[in-house]
Amino acid sequence: MEFESSSRIWDGVYHYPHLFGGIMLTCALLGFSTSYFGVQSLPYLLPDLRIFHKKNYEKKRIRVYMDGCFDLMHYGHANALRQAKALGDELVVGVVSDEEIIANKGPPVLSMQERLALVSGLKWVDEVIASAPYAITEEFMHRLFNEHNIDYIIHGDDPCLLPDGTDAYALAKKAGRYKQIKRTEGVSSTDIVGRILSSVKDIKVNKECSESPCHGKSENLNDSQGRESLAKGGHVSHFLPTSRRIVQFSNGKGPGPNARVVYIDGAFDLFHAGHVEILKSARQLGDFLLVGIYADQTVSDLRGTQFPLMNLHERSLSVLACRYVDEVIIGAPWEVTKDVITTFNISLVVHGTIAESNSLLNRTSDPYAVPKSMGIFRMIESPKDITTTSVAQRIIANHEIYMKRNAKKQASEKKYYTEKKYVSGD
């Protein structure tokens, strides 16, 4: 109590020095007067110093802003937003409009609504601004500072240039309100478009191989290395998975002792708005959402050697970044066994009504036979009819446009990796 009272007094001195000095002078004069007249004390004349105690001292919350197209959203986008959130307390994300993307980069693959769903579904995002401009104009920057109370504007260490060659963030830098984060290596929207276009070539090659020997394409299609090279159309991924990155994306918490654990599994390839919405629906059925992510070989067996477009670790990070997901099984079995149910204390197994067509599936067993027999299986309505194949088809249908755009972007990507220097941060 003595410490608290003393603290209150010093708070009063700090915040009201002139008033407090006046009170002290008055007290000194009164002390002299009462001593002269023989009065021992006048407690009723002293003010209650508790009026100086300021309750709930709150440190100003730092609000940071980051924008982007977020087309074909991937774990690189998610990691950028994770880093941005670490530079403040609240993260506001601007999603660039379709019109602005067309004017600066060409047509987007995903609609504005799909991109908004993906960004809003990330665990690090607090607010979203729809139809943000591609470049930070002076007018928009003042809106950010005055209407949205933004303290800093964030972007990656890779240059973002407008068609005229100027820096899109020049004004924010000039204002001293710009902060930089490290670019996530190994993936980009351009890279993913390249993988999809390569998968089309692979389908054609596979068709040719089924009709005649594939001389010069692969020494042996049964050889795993040759098959992988063929499947990826010669595309080399720069992604280097680390345990630290997985920890950064994880919640780090398990289910409580009486938690209702809901399980959903799948490939979750080319993570899209349909995935976000089905995971949200699944999470609402329990207290803890566990997501099983199929191994690469399982996906290839089900859908063909050109799949998955994203490897297991890439798909795992995309799912982990979703705010509705609590935990993932990396390389989950295709069949939901009794052992899996017991090990993870699963209360309910769910599956969406919209799913990829597993045309190569030769297995006769039902992967959900066990949970069905236990009475813990439920089909849930898929909120969106989007699939990985339907997203890929948008690119394939306009392949000439995307090939031309990718040729230009791939040149800058190659230059980036050639001239790349170490940048601290993560």
Salt bridges, closest charged atoms under 4 A:
GLU4 OE2 - ARG8 NH2 2.74
ASP48 OD2 - ARG50 NH2 2.74
GLU90 OE2 - ARG61 NE 2.78
GLU90 OE1 - ARG63 NH1 2.61
ASP98 OD1 - ARG115 NH2 2.40
GLU114 OE1 - ARG394 NH1 2.81
ASP126 OD2 - LYS85 NZ 3.19
GLU127 OE2 - ARG63 NH1 2.99
GLU138 OE2 - HIS142 NE2 3.84
GLU147 OE1 - ARG143 NE 3.78
ASP151 OD1 - LYS60 NZ 2.80
ASP158 OD2 - ARG183 NH1 3.91
ASP167 OD2 - LYS173 NZ 2.64
GLU185 OE2 - LYS420 NZ 3.80
ASP191 OD2 - ARG195 NH2 2.78
ASP191 OD1 - HIS235 NE2 2.40
GLU208 OE1 - LYS217 NZ 3.57
ASP296 OD1 - ARG315 NH2 2.67
ASP301 OD2 - ARG363 NH2 3.92
GLU314 OE2 - ARG195 NH2 2.91
ASP326 OD2 - ARG283 NE 2.95
ASP366 OD2 - LYS372 NZ 2.73
GLU413 OE1 - ARG183 NH2 3.22
ASP426 OD2 - ARG244 NH2 2.47
